[in-house]
Amino acid sequence: MAALLVVAFHLFETYSGGAEHQIINHGYLAVDFFYVLSGFVVGYAYDDRWGRTMGLKDFFRRRVIRLHPLYVWGTVLGLLLYFAQQGPAFPLIGTVPVWQVLLVALACCCALPVPVAWDVRGWMETNPLNGASWSLLWEYVANVLYALLLRRLPRLALGVLLVLAACCTVDLALSIDVFGLLTGRDAAVYTVIGGWALTPTQLYIGATRLAYPFLAGLLLSRLGWRLRLRGGFWWCAVGVVVLLAMPRVGTEARPWLNGVYEAACILVAFPLLVVMGAGSRITDARSTAVCRFLGRISYPLYIVHLPLVYLQIAWASLHPDAPTSHAVAVSVGIYLFALFVAYASMRLIDEPLRARLARRWLHPRATAATAEAKSTKNG
């Protein structure tokens, strides 16, 4: 549900006229929600396997298999559509030599963040071919920290880190700026927006947006807290939609209320939703089918949608006087096409490639035995 809302958020953003008027106003908080889910899932899936069935190398292989095929595909898709996105909204497209674009694509496929000096779009993104990848780079950071440090820490130590991370979240959301790293972000004051560039301000924002949610999810998985709720999936889905679609909170006299709202979502509401989801059972066939399908398509949709949204942004910048009906048709068409591309990516790229890599990297003995058996059978 969060991934579906993110696509709509970015499509509406093209015509928003500013953060105050944005429809699905807090859609960017989906990233923070994803990090809570990620921390919970990583702890739930791997905490009890270290030293018994899994080592450091095996863990990194599993995470690369899960994340990187679609990460690369999202970058390749962005490269294929890059020159079709030329327009006033992206001032560097058409001015950067092709060799530089290809070099940036290679770096991005290797999950290397692109410095501002290498930008080929004009938005200073760490992956200018697919801006959504910035959050995946922080996901990689979280996985490395988990494998090297966080998995070894007792719950008390995690709790201490969680409190410190919560203080940073409040500092960011309320623009307190204790460390003097939030200067020059007047357009994003009293919000957590940011984290996608290699600048001191953006690095602080990205690290802060990652820290509390991931640690909260990890600690919740270890504490075993669950909140059983009948029809839990549907209630959690409604909760995600309401929290992300909430209009901007506050007034001109009290703009800080929006920061309070975002901090409350990150510190309380999102962890609560995860506890509710983890504790609620799905038993009926309809809910099970919906959950499985949305679970399978969520990551593909998130990683492929922004190169397609770039097309809408470029079209809107080239047709500022287009009738509303045309803008709606283009936006709806992009949304439906994003769903189609996500489904095709899931079926044709993500799932087959992950299965193949798992057979080769995670089960080499079984693969060798199967090959030997086929060889013996064939004489």
C-alpha positions in Angstrom: 0.0 0.0 0.0 2.9 2.4 0.8 4.5 1.7 -2.6 1.2 2.3 -4.4 0.9 5.7 -2.6 4.5 6.6 -3.4 3.8 6.4 -7.1 0.7 8.6 -6.8 2.6 11.0 -4.6 5.3 11.6 -7.2 2.8 12.0 -10.0 0.8 14.5 -8.0 4.0 16.3 -7.0 4.5 17.5 -10.6 1.5 19.7 -10.3 1.5 20.4 -6.5 2.7 24.0 -6.5 4.7 23.5 -3.3 4.8 21.1 -0.3 1.9 22.9 1.4 -0.5 22.1 -1.4 0.8 18.6 -2.3 -1.9 15.9 -2.6 -1.0 12.8 -0.7 1.1 15.2 1.2 3.2 12.9 3.3 3.8 10.2 0.8 7.6 10.6 1.3 7.2 9.1 4.7 6.7 5.8 3.0 10.5 5.5 3.0 10.6 5.8 6.8 7.9 3.2 7.0 9.9 0.9 4.7 12.9 1.2 7.1 10.8 0.0 10.1 9.6 -3.0 8.0 13.2 -3.7 6.9 14.6 -3.6 10.4 11.8 -5.9 11.6 12.2 -8.4 8.7 16.0 -8.5 8.9 15.9 -9.2 12.7 13.1 -11.7 12.4 14.7 -13.6 9.4 18.3 -13.6 10.5 18.9 -13.0 14.2 18.7 -16.7 15.2 20.7 -18.1 12.2 24.1 -16.6 12.9 26.8 -19.2 13.6 24.4 -22.1 12.9 23.1 -22.0 9.4 24.5 -18.7 8.2 27.8 -16.7 8.3 28.8 -13.2 7.2 29.4 -14.2 3.6 26.1 -16.0 3.3 24.2 -13.1 4.8 25.6 -10.6 2.3 24.9 -13.0 -0.5 21.3 -13.3 0.6 20.8 -9.6 0.8 22.5 -9.0 -2.6 20.2 -11.6 -4.1 17.2 -10.0 -2.6 18.0 -6.3 -3.4 20.5 -6.0 -6.2 18.9 -7.5 -9.3 16.1 -5.0 -9.3 18.4 -2.2 -8.2 20.4 -2.8 -11.4 17.3 -3.1 -13.5 15.9 0.1 -12.1 19.2 1.9 -13.1 19.2 0.3 -16.6 15.5 1.3 -17.1 16.5 4.9 -16.1 19.3 4.8 -18.6 17.1 3.5 -21.4 14.6 6.4 -20.8 17.1 9.0 -19.9 17.2 11.0 -23.2 13.5 10.7 -23.6 13.2 12.8 -20.4 14.8 15.9 -21.8 13.1 19.2 -20.9 13.2 22.3 -18.8 12.7 20.2 -15.6 16.0 18.4 -16.1 18.5 21.0 -17.2 21.5 18.7 -17.7 19.9 16.2 -20.0 21.3 16.8 -23.5 24.3 18.8 -22.2 26.2 15.9 -20.6 28.4 13.7 -23.0 27.2 10.2 -23.5 30.3 8.6 -22.0 29.7 10.4 -18.8 26.1 9.1 -18.7 27.3 5.6 -19.3 30.0 5.9 -16.6 27.4 7.1 -14.1 25.2 4.2 -15.1 28.0 1.8 -14.4 28.7 3.3 -11.0 25.0 3.2 -10.1 24.8 -0.5 -11.1 27.6 -1.1 -8.6 25.6 0.7 -5.9 28.2 3.5 -5.8 26.6 6.8 -4.8 27.2 9.5 -7.5 28.8 12.7 -6.1 27.2 16.0 -7.0 29.9 16.8 -9.5 28.9 13.8 -11.5 25.2 14.7 -11.7 23.7 14.1 -15.2 20.2 15.3 -14.4 20.4 18.4 -12.3 18.7 17.2 -9.1 21.9 16.1 -7.2 20.6 12.5 -6.7 23.0 9.8 -5.7 21.5 7.8 -8.6 20.5 10.4 -11.2 19.1 7.7 -13.5 16.7 6.4 -10.9 16.2 8.8 -7.9 14.3 6.2 -5.8 17.5 4.2 -5.4 18.9 6.6 -2.8 16.8 4.9 -0.1 18.2 1.5 -1.2 21.7 2.8 -0.7 20.8 3.5 2.9 19.2 0.1 3.1 22.6 -1.4 2.1 24.2 0.7 4.9 21.7 -0.7 7.4 22.5 -4.3 6.3 26.2 -3.8 6.6 25.8 -2.2 10.1 23.5 -5.1 11.1 25.9 -7.8 10.0 29.0 -6.2 11.5 27.6 -4.6 14.7 23.9 -4.5 15.4 23.3 -8.2 15.5 25.9 -8.5 18.3 24.3 -5.9 20.5 22.0 -6.8 23.4 18.5 -5.3 23.6 19.6 -2.7 26.1 22.3 -1.3 23.9 19.9 -1.3 21.0 17.5 0.7 23.2 20.1 3.3 24.0 20.9 3.7 20.3 17.2 4.0 19.6 16.8 6.8 22.1 19.7 8.7 20.5 18.2 8.1 17.0 14.9 9.4 18.3 16.6 12.6 19.4 18.0 13.1 15.9 14.6 12.4 14.4 13.1 15.2 16.5 16.0 17.5 15.7 15.3 16.9 12.0 11.5 17.0 12.0 11.3 20.2 14.1 14.3 21.8 12.4 16.1 22.4 15.8 19.4 21.9 14.0 21.5 21.0 17.0 24.5 20.0 14.8 24.2 23.0 12.4 23.7 20.6 9.4 20.3 21.8 8.3 21.1 25.2 7.0 19.9 26.1 3.6 16.8 23.9 3.6 14.1 26.6 4.0 11.9 24.9 1.5 11.9 21.7 3.5 11.6 23.2 7.0 9.7 21.2 9.6 9.8 18.0 7.6 12.1 15.1 7.2 12.3 15.3 3.4 15.7 14.6 2.0 18.6 12.1 2.1 19.3 11.6 -1.6 22.6 13.6 -2.2 26.2 13.4 -1.1 26.2 16.7 0.8 26.7 17.1 4.6 23.0 18.2 5.0 21.6 15.4 2.9 23.8 12.7 4.5 22.6 13.8 8.0 19.0 13.7 6.8 19.4 10.2 5.2 21.2 8.7 8.2 18.6 10.1 10.6 15.7 8.8 8.5 17.3 5.4 8.5 18.5 5.1 12.1 15.4 5.2 14.3 13.0 3.3 12.0 15.5 0.5 11.3 16.6 0.2 14.9 12.9 0.3 16.0 12.0 -2.5 13.7 15.0 -4.6 14.7 14.3 -4.1 18.4 10.6 -4.9 18.0 11.5 -8.2 16.3 13.7 -9.2 19.3 11.2 -8.1 21.9 8.5 -10.2 20.3 5.8 -7.6 20.7 2.7 -8.4 18.8 -0.7 -6.8 18.7 -3.4 -9.2 17.5 -6.2 -7.5 15.5 -9.0 -9.1 13.6 -8.7 -8.1 9.9 -5.2 -6.7 10.8 -4.0 -6.4 7.2 -7.0 -4.2 6.2 -6.7 -2.0 9.3 -2.9 -1.6 8.7 -3.5 -0.8 5.1 -6.0 1.9 6.0 -3.6 3.3 8.6 -0.8 3.5 6.0 -3.1 5.3 3.5 -4.4 7.8 6.1 -0.9 8.6 7.5 0.7 9.1 4.1 -2.2 11.0 2.5 -2.6 13.4 5.4 -2.6 17.1 4.3 0.2 19.3 5.5 -0.3 19.9 9.2 -0.1 23.4 10.8 -0.6 27.0 9.8 1.6 29.9 8.9 1.7 30.8 12.5 2.4 27.3 13.7 4.3 25.5 10.9 6.2 23.4 13.4 3.1 21.3 13.9 3.9 19.5 10.6 7.2 18.4 12.1 5.4 17.2 15.2 3.1 15.1 13.0 6.0 13.6 11.0 8.0 12.8 14.2 4.9 11.1 15.7 4.5 9.0 12.6 8.1 7.9 12.6 8.5 7.4 16.4 5.1 5.9 17.2 2.7 5.2 14.4 4.9 3.3 12.0 6.3 0.9 14.7 2.7 0.4 15.9 1.6 -0.5 12.4 4.3 -3.1 12.2 3.5 -4.6 15.5 -0.2 -4.8 14.4 0.7 -6.4 11.1 3.1 -8.9 12.7 0.6 -10.0 15.3 -2.5 -10.3 13.0 -3.2 -13.5 11.2 -4.3 -13.7 7.6 -6.6 -16.7 7.2 -9.2 -16.1 4.5 -8.3 -16.7 0.9 -8.9 -13.2 -0.4 -6.7 -11.4 2.1 -4.0 -14.0 1.6 -4.0 -13.5 -2.1 -4.0 -9.8 -1.8 -1.1 -9.8 0.7 1.0 -12.1 -1.4 0.5 -10.2 -4.6 1.2 -6.8 -3.0 4.2 -8.2 -1.1 5.6 -9.5 -4.3 5.1 -6.4 -6.4 5.9 -3.7 -3.8 9.7 -3.6 -4.3 9.5 -3.9 -8.1 7.0 -1.0 -8.2 9.0 1.2 -6.0 12.3 0.7 -7.9 10.9 1.1 -11.4 8.3 3.9 -11.0 10.5 7.0 -10.9 12.1 6.7 -14.3 8.6 6.6 -15.7 7.5 9.5 -13.5 10.4 11.5 -15.0 8.7 11.1 -18.3 5.6 12.7 -16.9 7.6 15.5 -15.3 9.4 16.2 -18.6 6.1 16.2 -20.5 4.5 18.6 -18.0 7.5 21.0 -18.3 7.2 21.0 -22.1 3.5 21.5 -22.0 2.8 24.0 -19.2 -0.5 25.1 -20.8 -1.9 21.6 -21.5 -5.5 21.1 -20.5 -6.2 19.4 -17.3 -7.7 16.4 -19.1 -4.4 15.9 -20.9 -2.5 16.0 -17.7 -4.8 13.5 -16.1 -4.6 11.2 -19.0 -0.8 11.3 -19.0 -0.6 10.8 -15.2 -3.1 7.9 -15.1 -1.3 6.3 -18.1 2.0 6.5 -16.4 0.6 5.0 -13.2 -0.9 2.1 -15.0 2.2 1.6 -17.1 4.3 1.6 -13.9 2.1 -1.2 -12.5 2.6 -3.1 -15.8 6.4 -2.6 -15.8 6.6 -3.6 -12.1 4.7 -6.8 -12.7 6.7 -7.7 -15.8 9.9 -6.9 -13.9 8.8 -9.2 -11.0 7.9 -12.1 -13.3 10.6 -11.8 -15.9 13.6 -10.4 -14.0 13.4 -10.4 -10.3 12.0 -13.8 -9.3 13.7 -15.9 -12.0 17.1 -14.2 -11.4 16.8 -14.4 -7.6 16.0 -18.1 -7.9 19.0 -18.7 -10.2 21.4 -16.8 -8.0 20.1 -18.6 -4.9 20.8 -22.0 -6.6 24.3 -20.9 -7.5 25.4 -18.9 -4.4 23.3 -20.4 -1.6 23.0 -24.0 -2.6 26.1 -24.9 -4.5 26.3 -28.4 -3.2 22.7 -29.2 -4.1 23.3 -27.6 -7.6 26.5 -29.7 -8.1 24.6 -32.9 -7.0 21.8 -32.2 -9.4 24.2 -31.6 -12.2 26.1 -34.8 -11.4 22.8 -36.8 -11.3 21.8 -35.4 -14.7 25.3 -36.3 -16.1 25.0 -39.8 -14.7 21.5 -40.2 -16.1 22.6 -39.0 -19.5 25.3 -41.6 -19.6 
